[in-house]
């Protein structure tokens, strides 16, 4: 599944690393592309959107699925 998430409270490279680690913790094979300037996380993974948003939320962020 390819998914695009908005993470409005992601503000730096450290935030991006924390999000990437949270996703990799559930799916080490996930392809993750993070753009801090636009606050967008693109993920290609076998995880559901709920699993991805919950993993990012557990890392302290507030993601939402982009339409």
C-alpha positions, 0 to 999 in steps of 0.5 A: 500500500502506498500512503501519503501522510501529513504530519504538521508537527514534524519540524526537523530532521530529528522528527523525520528520523523518529518517524522513520524509526517508528515505521521501520519498527513495524515494517523494516522493508517499508520505503519511506520518503519524508519531506520536512519542508512540506511536512509530508511522509510518503510510505510504501508498506504492507501496513494499513493506514491505521497501523502507520498513523498509530506508529507515528502517533506513538512516536509523539506526532499527529499524522493524518492521511492525505486525500 
